């Protein structure tokens, strides 16, 4: 859209931003709306001090009105539009009040889908695990491919990223690659739109604190990645995702359904583990659906270096390899990481634990004692569950508790010997010890960098 078209759409509209947050997406969306003339009220349950970083970004827009530390019904019912953060529940009384007053409730990525220009193609990636790797791999392959001529943009659930501001940049022939979590996909369900090319990596038990134990509801939200596709659209699913569609009786896909399995079996990749070979196969299949030549796909897959926080190799110190798998926030993801090193016959010192999301840790408790030489745990409700389970398990490895990241890294350094792997793969949420998962990631990376060789 041109600047004039954007200004025409947003200028003079009273928009309430429901949930600013601290990760940068909320401030990016708010800045975009302010630049295009919206009359803004920003409301968040966090305080001014907690939102300091986000508010500093918005300081250049003095006309924004703030309601912090609370939400008010009148800010929902008197608005022309409510822009809901994914962190705000779909059944929040404030969201329901806006809808009852016939006020449109929009979300960042789904509003982009409604307003994007003709000729822009969207690739959406979801799944409990693997979606970030696949998203960035697709973007990497496209950017490297000589056979692809358009511009490539990243959006959705990417760090420091927001999708709506891409409206000012994209044009026909461009591709937008969106990493989409289940909450963002709620918005896609509201607007009844799905990406032209959808990738569904897998479905595992996660976020059950949000979904109150209802896996079917979680699965339904995930299904919006393909539910509103047309017959000429493409859906790429792993075999596990295909089974999940059957298990939870999700809507049948309408478009061309592919798996990428043949590709994943034959391609060379830098990333460790069979799960990453499948991830790269799905990324390759998405690029093939966009018309990228096979030789460019093979070259892009081979050169993709991986991304931060997903089995990311940091450094080797005195023969000990340090890996950052910070984004393994459910037990199943940690078990996948451990399996990689088990196959390589490398002893693992595992840093894990934290806050529970109403997860099933039975597999973790059964497998970890046979898979690690030592276990370092952060305090939290998930750790309480793990420790309780280990009391009834034979052959428990040495277990240590670490109050913070600095202590966890120190303990791991003291335990590990040449040939070992130190792996941060929490299998749990970060809150309690850390502000968020990004802080946990950054603290681990910084702590490992500070270690003396």
DRENDO-1510 file (C-alpha; in Angstrom, 1 decimal, always signed):
<recs>
REC; n; res; u; v; w
REC; 1; UNK; +0.0; +0.0; +0.0 .
REC; 2; UNK; +1.2; +3.5; -0.7 .
REC; 3; UNK; +1.7; +6.0; +2.2 .
REC; 4; UNK; -1.4; +7.8; +1.0 .
REC; 5; UNK; -3.5; +4.7; +1.1 .
REC; 6; UNK; -2.3; +3.8; +4.6 .
REC; 7; UNK; -3.0; +7.3; +5.8 .
REC; 8; UNK; -6.5; +7.2; +4.3 .
REC; 9; UNK; -7.2; +3.9; +6.1 .
REC; 10; UNK; -5.8; +4.7; +9.6 .
REC; 11; UNK; -5.9; +8.5; +9.9 .
REC; 12; UNK; -8.5; +9.8; +12.4 .
REC; 13; UNK; -9.4; +6.3; +13.6 .
REC; 14; UNK; -9.6; +5.9; +17.4 .
REC; 15; UNK; -7.5; +2.7; +17.9 .
REC; 16; UNK; -6.9; +1.1; +21.3 .
REC; 17; UNK; -3.7; -0.9; +21.5 .
REC; 18; UNK; -4.6; -3.7; +24.0 .
REC; 19; UNK; -1.3; -4.9; +25.3 .
REC; 20; UNK; +2.0; -3.1; +24.5 .
REC; 21; UNK; +4.4; -5.6; +25.8 .
REC; 22; UNK; +8.2; -5.5; +26.2 .
REC; 23; UNK; +9.4; -7.5; +23.2 .
REC; 24; UNK; +9.3; -4.8; +20.6 .
REC; 25; UNK; +6.4; -5.9; +18.4 .
REC; 26; UNK; +3.8; -3.8; +20.3 .
REC; 27; UNK; +5.9; -0.7; +20.0 .
REC; 28; UNK; +6.6; -1.3; +16.3 .
REC; 29; UNK; +2.8; -1.7; +15.6 .
REC; 30; UNK; +2.0; +1.4; +17.7 .
REC; 31; UNK; +4.7; +3.5; +15.9 .
REC; 32; UNK; +3.3; +2.4; +12.5 .
REC; 33; UNK; -0.3; +3.4; +13.5 .
REC; 34; UNK; +0.9; +6.7; +14.9 .
REC; 35; UNK; +2.9; +7.5; +11.8 .
REC; 36; UNK; -0.3; +7.1; +9.7 .
REC; 37; UNK; -2.5; +9.3; +11.8 .
REC; 38; UNK; -4.4; +7.0; +14.1 .
REC; 39; UNK; -5.7; +8.5; +17.4 .
REC; 40; UNK; -4.1; +6.1; +19.9 .
REC; 41; UNK; -4.8; +4.8; +23.3 .
REC; 42; UNK; -2.2; +2.3; +24.6 .
REC; 43; UNK; -3.2; +0.1; +27.5 .
REC; 44; UNK; -1.2; -2.5; +29.4 .
REC; 45; UNK; -1.4; -4.2; +32.8 .
REC; 46; UNK; +2.3; -3.6; +33.2 .
REC; 47; UNK; +3.5; -0.4; +34.9 .
REC; 48; UNK; +5.4; +2.5; +33.3 .
REC; 49; UNK; +8.6; +1.2; +34.8 .
REC; 50; UNK; +8.1; -2.3; +33.5 .
REC; 51; UNK; +7.4; -0.9; +30.0 .
REC; 52; UNK; +10.2; +1.6; +30.1 .
REC; 53; UNK; +12.0; +0.2; +27.0 .
REC; 54; UNK; +8.8; +0.1; +24.9 .
REC; 55; UNK; +7.7; +3.6; +26.0 .
REC; 56; UNK; +11.1; +5.1; +25.1 .
REC; 57; UNK; +10.5; +4.0; +21.5 .
REC; 58; UNK; +7.2; +5.7; +21.4 .
REC; 59; UNK; +8.4; +9.0; +23.1 .
REC; 60; UNK; +8.5; +10.7; +19.6 .
REC; 61; UNK; +4.7; +10.4; +19.4 .
REC; 62; UNK; +3.5; +12.8; +22.2 .
REC; 63; UNK; -0.2; +12.5; +21.3 .
REC; 64; UNK; -0.5; +8.9; +22.3 .
REC; 65; UNK; -2.7; +8.4; +25.5 .
REC; 66; UNK; -1.6; +5.8; +28.0 .
REC; 67; UNK; -3.6; +3.7; +30.4 .
REC; 68; UNK; -1.0; +1.6; +32.3 .
REC; 69; UNK; -1.4; -0.8; +35.2 .
REC; 70; UNK; -5.0; -1.5; +34.2 .
REC; 71; UNK; -7.4; -1.9; +31.3 .
REC; 72; UNK; -10.7; +0.1; +31.1 .
REC; 73; UNK; -13.9; -1.0; +29.4 .
REC; 74; UNK; -14.5; +2.5; +28.0 .
REC; 75; UNK; -11.3; +2.3; +26.0 .
REC; 76; UNK; -12.6; -0.8; +24.2 .
REC; 77; UNK; -16.2; +0.2; +23.6 .
REC; 78; UNK; -15.6; +3.7; +22.5 .
REC; 79; UNK; -12.8; +2.9; +20.0 .
REC; 80; UNK; -13.1; +2.5; +16.2 .
REC; 81; UNK; -10.8; -0.5; +16.4 .
REC; 82; UNK; -9.0; -2.5; +19.1 .
REC; 83; UNK; -5.6; -3.9; +18.2 .
REC; 84; UNK; -5.1; -7.0; +20.4 .
REC; 85; UNK; -1.7; -8.3; +21.4 .
REC; 86; UNK; -1.3; -12.1; +21.2 .
REC; 87; UNK; -0.6; -12.0; +24.9 .
REC; 88; UNK; -4.2; -10.9; +25.6 .
REC; 89; UNK; -6.6; -13.9; +25.7 .
REC; 90; UNK; -9.3; -14.2; +23.0 .
REC; 91; UNK; -11.9; -14.5; +25.7 .
REC; 92; UNK; -10.7; -11.6; +27.8 .
REC; 93; UNK; -13.7; -9.6; +29.1 .
REC; 94; UNK; -12.1; -6.5; +27.4 .
REC; 95; UNK; -12.0; -8.2; +24.0 .
REC; 96; UNK; -15.6; -9.5; +24.5 .
REC; 97; UNK; -16.8; -6.0; +25.5 .
REC; 98; UNK; -15.3; -4.5; +22.3 .
REC; 99; UNK; -17.0; -7.2; +20.2 .
REC; 100; UNK; -20.3; -6.7; +22.0 .
REC; 101; UNK; -20.1; -3.0; +21.1 .
REC; 102; UNK; -19.4; -4.0; +17.4 .
REC; 103; UNK; -15.9; -2.6; +17.6 .
REC; 104; UNK; -13.5; -4.6; +15.3 .
REC; 105; UNK; -10.8; -6.5; +17.2 .
REC; 106; UNK; -7.7; -6.9; +15.0 .
REC; 107; UNK; -4.3; -8.5; +15.4 .
REC; 108; UNK; -1.0; -7.5; +13.8 .
REC; 109; UNK; -0.4; -10.3; +11.3 .
REC; 110; UNK; -4.1; -11.0; +10.4 .
REC; 111; UNK; -4.8; -7.3; +9.7 .
REC; 112; UNK; -1.8; -7.4; +7.4 .
REC; 113; UNK; -3.4; -10.3; +5.6 .
REC; 114; UNK; -6.6; -8.3; +5.1 .
REC; 115; UNK; -4.8; -5.2; +3.8 .
REC; 116; UNK; -1.8; -6.5; +1.9 .
REC; 117; UNK; -1.6; -5.6; -1.8 .
REC; 118; UNK; -2.6; -8.0; -4.6 .
REC; 119; UNK; +0.3; -10.1; -5.9 .
REC; 120; UNK; +2.1; -10.4; -2.5 .
REC; 121; UNK; +2.6; -14.1; -1.6 .
REC; 122; UNK; +2.5; -15.2; +2.0 .
REC; 123; UNK; +4.3; -18.3; +3.4 .
REC; 124; UNK; +3.1; -19.1; +7.0 .
REC; 125; UNK; +4.8; -21.5; +9.3 .
REC; 126; UNK; +3.4; -23.0; +12.5 .
REC; 127; UNK; +4.0; -25.9; +14.7 .
REC; 128; UNK; +4.8; -26.6; +18.4 .
REC; 129; UNK; +8.5; -27.1; +17.5 .
REC; 130; UNK; +10.6; -26.2; +14.4 .
REC; 131; UNK; +8.6; -23.2; +13.1 .
REC; 132; UNK; +11.4; -20.7; +13.7 .
REC; 133; UNK; +14.0; -22.8; +12.0 .
REC; 134; UNK; +11.7; -23.5; +9.0 .
REC; 135; UNK; +10.7; -19.8; +8.8 .
REC; 136; UNK; +14.3; -18.5; +8.7 .
REC; 137; UNK; +15.4; -21.3; +6.4 .
REC; 138; UNK; +12.8; -20.4; +3.8 .
REC; 139; UNK; +13.8; -16.7; +4.0 .
REC; 140; UNK; +17.5; -17.7; +3.6 .
REC; 141; UNK; +16.9; -20.0; +0.6 .
REC; 142; UNK; +14.8; -17.3; -1.2 .
REC; 143; UNK; +17.4; -14.6; -0.5 .
REC; 144; UNK; +20.2; -16.7; -1.9 .
REC; 145; UNK; +18.3; -18.0; -4.9 .
REC; 146; UNK; +19.1; -16.5; -8.3 .
REC; 147; UNK; +15.8; -17.9; -9.6 .
REC; 148; UNK; +13.8; -15.8; -7.2 .
REC; 149; UNK; +13.5; -12.2; -8.2 .
REC; 150; UNK; +11.2; -10.6; -5.5 .
REC; 151; UNK; +12.0; -9.1; -2.1 .
REC; 152; UNK; +11.7; -11.3; +1.0 .
REC; 153; UNK; +10.3; -10.1; +4.3 .
REC; 154; UNK; +10.1; -11.8; +7.7 .
REC; 155; UNK; +7.2; -11.2; +10.1 .
REC; 156; UNK; +4.9; -12.8; +12.7 .
REC; 157; UNK; +6.5; -14.2; +15.8 .
REC; 158; UNK; +10.0; -13.1; +15.1 .
REC; 159; UNK; +12.2; -11.2; +17.6 .
REC; 160; UNK; +11.8; -7.4; +17.5 .
REC; 161; UNK; +9.6; -7.9; +14.4 .
REC; 162; UNK; +6.0; -6.7; +13.6 .
REC; 163; UNK; +4.0; -7.6; +10.5 .
REC; 164; UNK; +1.7; -4.6; +10.0 .
REC; 165; UNK; +4.5; -2.1; +9.2 .
REC; 166; UNK; +5.4; -4.3; +6.2 .
REC; 167; UNK; +2.3; -2.9; +4.5 .
REC; 168; UNK; +4.5; +0.2; +3.7 .
REC; 169; UNK; +7.1; -1.9; +2.0 .
REC; 170; UNK; +5.6; -5.0; +0.1 .
REC; 171; UNK; +4.6; -5.0; -3.5 .
REC; 172; UNK; +3.4; -7.5; -6.1 .
REC; 173; UNK; +6.0; -10.3; -6.6 .
REC; 174; UNK; +7.3; -10.1; -3.0 .
REC; 175; UNK; +7.1; -12.9; -0.5 .
REC; 176; UNK; +6.4; -12.4; +3.2 .
REC; 177; UNK; +7.4; -15.4; +5.4 .
REC; 178; UNK; +5.5; -15.4; +8.7 .
REC; 179; UNK; +6.3; -17.5; +11.8 .
REC; 180; UNK; +2.9; -17.9; +13.4 .
REC; 181; UNK; +2.1; -19.1; +16.9 .
REC; 182; UNK; -1.3; -20.4; +17.9 .
REC; 183; UNK; -2.4; -17.1; +19.4 .
REC; 184; UNK; -1.6; -15.2; +16.2 .
REC; 185; UNK; -3.5; -17.8; +14.3 .
REC; 186; UNK; -6.6; -17.0; +16.3 .
REC; 187; UNK; -6.6; -13.7; +14.4 .
REC; 188; UNK; -6.4; -15.6; +11.1 .
REC; 189; UNK; -9.5; -17.5; +12.2 .
REC; 190; UNK; -11.3; -14.3; +12.9 .
REC; 191; UNK; -10.6; -12.9; +9.4 .
REC; 192; UNK; -11.0; -16.3; +7.7 .
REC; 193; UNK; -7.7; -16.1; +5.9 .
REC; 194; UNK; -4.7; -18.5; +5.6 .
REC; 195; UNK; -1.3; -18.1; +3.9 .
REC; 196; UNK; -0.9; -19.1; +0.3 .
REC; 197; UNK; +1.7; -21.6; +1.3 .
REC; 198; UNK; +1.3; -23.0; +4.8 .
REC; 199; UNK; +3.8; -25.2; +6.7 .
REC; 200; UNK; +2.6; -27.2; +9.6 .
REC; 201; UNK; +5.7; -28.7; +11.3 .
REC; 202; UNK; +4.1; -30.7; +14.2 .
REC; 203; UNK; +1.7; -30.6; +17.1 .
REC; 204; UNK; +2.9; -31.4; +20.6 .
REC; 205; UNK; +1.4; -30.7; +24.0 .
REC; 206; UNK; +2.3; -27.1; +25.0 .
REC; 207; UNK; +0.8; -23.9; +26.4 .
REC; 208; UNK; -1.7; -25.9; +28.4 .
REC; 209; UNK; -1.7; -23.2; +31.1 .
REC; 210; UNK; -3.2; -20.9; +28.4 .
REC; 211; UNK; -5.6; -23.5; +26.9 .
REC; 212; UNK; -6.6; -24.9; +30.4 .
REC; 213; UNK; -5.6; -28.4; +29.4 .
REC; 214; UNK; -7.7; -28.4; +26.2 .
REC; 215; UNK; -5.4; -29.8; +23.4 .
REC; 216; UNK; -8.3; -29.8; +20.9 .
REC; 217; UNK; -8.6; -26.0; +21.3 .
REC; 218; UNK; -4.9; -25.6; +20.8 .
REC; 219; UNK; -5.1; -27.9; +17.7 .
REC; 220; UNK; -8.0; -25.9; +16.3 .
REC; 221; UNK; -6.1; -22.6; +16.6 .
REC; 222; UNK; -3.1; -24.2; +14.8 .
REC; 223; UNK; -5.4; -25.4; +12.0 .
REC; 224; UNK; -6.0; -21.9; +10.9 .
REC; 225; UNK; -2.7; -22.0; +9.1 .
REC; 226; UNK; -4.4; -24.0; +6.3 .
REC; 227; UNK; -8.2; -23.9; +7.1 .
REC; 228; UNK; -9.0; -21.0; +4.9 .
REC; 229; UNK; -6.8; -21.9; +2.0 .
REC; 230; UNK; -8.1; -22.0; -1.6 .
REC; 231; UNK; -7.7; -25.0; -3.9 .
REC; 232; UNK; -4.6; -23.5; -5.7 .
REC; 233; UNK; -2.8; -22.9; -2.3 .
REC; 234; UNK; -0.2; -25.3; -0.9 .
REC; 235; UNK; +0.0; -27.0; +2.5 .
REC; 236; UNK; +3.2; -28.7; +3.6 .
REC; 237; UNK; +2.9; -31.0; +6.6 .
REC; 238; UNK; +5.2; -33.4; +8.5 .
REC; 239; UNK; +3.9; -36.9; +8.9 .
REC; 240; UNK; +3.3; -36.1; +12.6 .
REC; 241; UNK; +1.2; -33.1; +11.7 .
REC; 242; UNK; -0.8; -35.2; +9.3 .
REC; 243; UNK; -1.6; -37.6; +12.2 .
REC; 244; UNK; -2.6; -34.7; +14.4 .
REC; 245; UNK; -5.1; -33.6; +11.8 .
REC; 246; UNK; -6.7; -37.0; +12.1 .
REC; 247; UNK; -6.4; -37.3; +15.9 .
REC; 248; UNK; -8.1; -34.0; +16.6 .
REC; 249; UNK; -10.5; -34.2; +13.7 .
REC; 250; UNK; -9.3; -31.0; +12.3 .
REC; 251; UNK; -10.7; -29.6; +9.0 .
REC; 252; UNK; -9.5; -31.4; +5.8 .
REC; 253; UNK; -7.0; -29.4; +3.7 .
REC; 254; UNK; -8.4; -27.9; +0.5 .
REC; 255; UNK; -5.2; -27.2; -1.4 .
REC; 256; UNK; -2.2; -29.2; -2.6 .
REC; 257; UNK; -0.8; -31.2; +0.3 .
REC; 258; UNK; +3.0; -32.1; +0.4 .
REC; 259; UNK; +5.4; -33.4; +3.0 .
REC; 260; UNK; +8.9; -32.6; +1.9 .
REC; 261; UNK; +9.9; -36.0; +3.0 .
REC; 262; UNK; +11.8; -37.1; -0.2 .
REC; 263; UNK; +13.7; -33.8; -0.1 .
REC; 264; UNK; +14.7; -34.2; +3.6 .
REC; 265; UNK; +16.1; -37.7; +3.0 .
REC; 266; UNK; +18.5; -36.6; +0.3 .
REC; 267; UNK; +19.7; -33.0; +1.1 .
REC; 268; UNK; +22.9; -32.0; +2.8 .
REC; 269; UNK; +22.5; -29.6; +5.8 .
REC; 270; UNK; +24.7; -28.2; +8.5 .
REC; 271; UNK; +22.0; -28.6; +11.2 .
REC; 272; UNK; +22.2; -31.6; +13.6 .
REC; 273; UNK; +19.5; -34.2; +14.1 .
REC; 274; UNK; +16.9; -36.0; +12.0 .
REC; 275; UNK; +14.2; -33.4; +13.1 .
REC; 276; UNK; +16.3; -30.7; +11.5 .
REC; 277; UNK; +16.5; -32.7; +8.3 .
REC; 278; UNK; +12.8; -32.8; +8.2 .
REC; 279; UNK; +12.6; -29.1; +9.0 .
REC; 280; UNK; +14.9; -28.3; +6.0 .
REC; 281; UNK; +12.9; -30.6; +3.8 .
REC; 282; UNK; +9.7; -28.7; +4.6 .
REC; 283; UNK; +11.5; -25.4; +4.0 .
REC; 284; UNK; +12.8; -26.7; +0.7 .
REC; 285; UNK; +9.3; -27.8; -0.4 .
REC; 286; UNK; +7.9; -24.3; +0.4 .
REC; 287; UNK; +10.5; -22.8; -1.8 .
REC; 288; UNK; +9.8; -25.3; -4.6 .
REC; 289; UNK; +6.1; -24.2; -4.4 .
REC; 290; UNK; +7.3; -20.6; -5.0 .
REC; 291; UNK; +9.0; -21.7; -8.2 .
REC; 292; UNK; +12.6; -21.7; -6.9 .
REC; 293; UNK; +14.9; -23.9; -9.0 .
REC; 294; UNK; +16.2; -27.2; -7.5 .
REC; 295; UNK; +19.8; -26.2; -7.7 .
REC; 296; UNK; +19.1; -23.0; -5.7 .
REC; 297; UNK; +17.2; -24.9; -3.1 .
REC; 298; UNK; +20.0; -27.4; -2.6 .
REC; 299; UNK; +22.5; -24.6; -2.3 .
REC; 300; UNK; +20.4; -22.7; +0.2 .
REC; 301; UNK; +19.7; -25.7; +2.4 .
REC; 302; UNK; +23.4; -26.5; +2.5 .
REC; 303; UNK; +24.4; -23.0; +3.4 .
REC; 304; UNK; +21.8; -22.3; +6.0 .
REC; 305; UNK; +23.6; -21.8; +9.3 .
REC; 306; UNK; +20.7; -22.3; +11.7 .
REC; 307; UNK; +19.4; -19.8; +14.2 .
REC; 308; UNK; +19.9; -18.6; +17.7 .
REC; 309; UNK; +18.5; -20.7; +20.5 .
REC; 310; UNK; +17.8; -23.8; +18.4 .
REC; 311; UNK; +20.6; -26.4; +19.1 .
REC; 312; UNK; +22.9; -23.5; +18.4 .
REC; 313; UNK; +26.6; -24.3; +18.9 .
REC; 314; UNK; +28.2; -21.5; +20.8 .
REC; 315; UNK; +31.8; -22.5; +21.4 .
REC; 316; UNK; +34.2; -25.2; +22.5 .
REC; 317; UNK; +36.2; -24.6; +25.7 .
REC; 318; UNK; +38.8; -27.1; +26.8 .
REC; 319; UNK; +37.1; -29.8; +24.8 .
REC; 320; UNK; +33.6; -29.1; +26.2 .
REC; 321; UNK; +31.0; -28.1; +23.6 .
REC; 322; UNK; +28.4; -25.5; +24.7 .
REC; 323; UNK; +25.0; -25.6; +22.9 .
REC; 324; UNK; +22.1; -23.1; +23.2 .
REC; 325; UNK; +18.7; -24.8; +22.8 .
REC; 326; UNK; +16.8; -22.1; +24.8 .
REC; 327; UNK; +13.7; -22.3; +22.6 .
REC; 328; UNK; +13.0; -25.8; +23.7 .
REC; 329; UNK; +10.2; -24.7; +26.1 .
REC; 330; UNK; +8.4; -28.0; +26.3 .
REC; 331; UNK; +9.7; -31.4; +27.5 .
REC; 332; UNK; +9.3; -33.1; +24.2 .
REC; 333; UNK; +11.6; -30.6; +22.6 .
REC; 334; UNK; +14.3; -31.2; +25.1 .
REC; 335; UNK; +14.1; -34.9; +24.5 .
REC; 336; UNK; +14.6; -34.3; +20.8 .
REC; 337; UNK; +17.8; -32.4; +21.6 .
REC; 338; UNK; +19.1; -35.1; +23.9 .
REC; 339; UNK; +18.5; -37.7; +21.3 .
REC; 340; UNK; +20.8; -35.9; +18.9 .
REC; 341; UNK; +23.7; -36.2; +21.4 .
REC; 342; UNK; +22.8; -39.7; +22.4 .
REC; 343; UNK; +23.3; -40.8; +18.8 .
REC; 344; UNK; +26.6; -39.1; +18.8 .
REC; 345; UNK; +27.5; -40.8; +22.1 .
REC; 346; UNK; +28.4; -37.6; +23.8 .
REC; 347; UNK; +27.8; -37.2; +27.6 .
REC; 348; UNK; +25.5; -34.2; +28.3 .
REC; 349; UNK; +25.4; -31.8; +31.2 .
REC; 350; UNK; +21.8; -30.5; +30.9 .
REC; 351; UNK; +20.6; -27.1; +32.1 .
REC; 352; UNK; +16.8; -27.2; +32.3 .
REC; 353; UNK; +13.7; -26.5; +34.4 .
REC; 354; UNK; +11.7; -23.4; +35.3 .
REC; 355; UNK; +8.0; -22.7; +35.2 .
REC; 356; UNK; +5.4; -25.3; +34.3 .
REC; 357; UNK; +2.8; -24.7; +31.5 .
REC; 358; UNK; +0.6; -27.6; +32.6 .
REC; 359; UNK; +2.9; -30.0; +30.7 .
REC; 360; UNK; +3.3; -33.7; +30.9 .
REC; 361; UNK; +6.9; -34.4; +32.2 .
REC; 362; UNK; +6.5; -38.2; +32.5 .
REC; 363; UNK; +8.6; -38.8; +29.3 .
REC; 364; UNK; +11.2; -36.3; +30.5 .
REC; 365; UNK; +11.5; -37.9; +33.9 .
REC; 366; UNK; +11.8; -41.4; +32.4 .
REC; 367; UNK; +14.4; -40.5; +29.7 .
REC; 368; UNK; +16.6; -37.9; +31.3 .
REC; 369; UNK; +18.3; -40.1; +33.9 .
REC; 370; UNK; +19.5; -42.4; +31.0 .
REC; 371; UNK; +20.5; -39.5; +28.8 .
REC; 372; UNK; +22.6; -37.1; +30.9 .
REC; 373; UNK; +25.6; -37.3; +33.2 .
REC; 374; UNK; +24.3; -34.3; +35.3 .
REC; 375; UNK; +21.2; -32.2; +35.6 .
REC; 376; UNK; +21.2; -28.5; +36.6 .
REC; 377; UNK; +17.7; -27.1; +37.3 .
REC; 378; UNK; +16.3; -23.5; +37.6 .
REC; 379; UNK; +13.7; -23.1; +40.4 .
REC; 380; UNK; +10.1; -23.2; +39.4 .
REC; 381; UNK; +6.9; -25.2; +39.2 .
REC; 382; UNK; +8.2; -27.4; +36.4 .
REC; 383; UNK; +11.3; -28.2; +38.4 .
REC; 384; UNK; +9.2; -29.2; +41.3 .
REC; 385; UNK; +7.4; -31.7; +39.1 .
REC; 386; UNK; +10.7; -33.0; +37.8 .
REC; 387; UNK; +12.2; -33.4; +41.2 .
REC; 388; UNK; +9.1; -35.2; +42.5 .
REC; 389; UNK; +9.2; -37.6; +39.6 .
REC; 390; UNK; +13.0; -38.3; +40.0 .
REC; 391; UNK; +12.4; -39.4; +43.6 .
REC; 392; UNK; +10.7; -42.5; +42.2 .
REC; 393; UNK; +13.3; -43.1; +39.5 .
REC; 394; UNK; +16.3; -45.4; +39.7 .
REC; 395; UNK; +19.8; -44.4; +38.6 .
REC; 396; UNK; +19.2; -40.6; +39.0 .
REC; 397; UNK; +22.1; -38.5; +37.8 .
REC; 398; UNK; +23.7; -35.8; +40.0 .
REC; 399; UNK; +21.2; -33.0; +40.3 .
REC; 400; UNK; +22.0; -29.4; +41.2 .
REC; 401; UNK; +19.8; -26.3; +41.6 .
REC; 402; UNK; +20.9; -22.9; +40.2 .
REC; 403; UNK; +19.2; -19.7; +41.3 .
REC; 404; UNK; +20.3; -17.8; +38.2 .
REC; 405; UNK; +22.0; -18.3; +34.9 .
REC; 406; UNK; +25.5; -17.3; +36.2 .
REC; 407; UNK; +25.3; -20.0; +38.8 .
REC; 408; UNK; +24.0; -22.6; +36.2 .
REC; 409; UNK; +26.9; -21.9; +33.8 .
REC; 410; UNK; +29.4; -22.0; +36.7 .
REC; 411; UNK; +28.1; -25.4; +37.9 .
REC; 412; UNK; +28.1; -26.8; +34.3 .
REC; 413; UNK; +31.7; -25.6; +33.8 .
REC; 414; UNK; +32.8; -27.3; +37.0 .
REC; 415; UNK; +31.1; -30.6; +36.1 .
REC; 416; UNK; +31.9; -31.0; +32.4 .
REC; 417; UNK; +35.1; -32.6; +31.2 .
REC; 418; UNK; +36.7; -32.9; +27.7 .
REC; 419; UNK; +34.3; -34.6; +25.3 .
REC; 420; UNK; +31.2; -33.5; +27.1 .
REC; 421; UNK; +28.4; -31.3; +25.9 .
REC; 422; UNK; +26.8; -28.6; +28.0 .
REC; 423; UNK; +23.2; -28.1; +26.8 .
REC; 424; UNK; +20.7; -25.4; +27.8 .
REC; 425; UNK; +17.4; -27.0; +26.8 .
REC; 426; UNK; +14.9; -26.0; +29.5 .
REC; 427; UNK; +11.8; -27.9; +28.6 .
REC; 428; UNK; +9.9; -25.3; +30.5 .
REC; 429; UNK; +8.9; -21.7; +30.6 .
REC; 430; UNK; +11.2; -18.9; +31.7 .
REC; 431; UNK; +9.0; -16.7; +33.9 .
REC; 432; UNK; +10.0; -16.6; +37.6 .
REC; 433; UNK; +13.7; -16.6; +37.2 .
REC; 434; UNK; +13.8; -14.5; +33.9 .
REC; 435; UNK; +11.7; -11.8; +32.5 .
REC; 436; UNK; +11.1; -13.8; +29.4 .
REC; 437; UNK; +12.7; -16.5; +27.2 .
REC; 438; UNK; +14.7; -13.9; +25.3 .
REC; 439; UNK; +16.4; -12.8; +28.5 .
REC; 440; UNK; +17.2; -16.4; +29.4 .
REC; 441; UNK; +18.7; -16.8; +25.9 .
REC; 442; UNK; +20.8; -13.7; +26.1 .
REC; 443; UNK; +22.1; -14.4; +29.6 .
REC; 444; UNK; +23.2; -17.9; +28.6 .
REC; 445; UNK; +25.0; -16.7; +25.5 .
REC; 446; UNK; +26.7; -13.9; +27.4 .
REC; 447; UNK; +27.7; -16.1; +30.3 .
REC; 448; UNK; +29.2; -18.7; +27.9 .
REC; 449; UNK; +31.1; -16.0; +26.0 .
REC; 450; UNK; +32.6; -14.8; +29.3 .
REC; 451; UNK; +34.1; -18.2; +30.1 .
REC; 452; UNK; +37.9; -18.2; +29.9 .
REC; 453; UNK; +39.3; -20.7; +27.4 .
</recs>
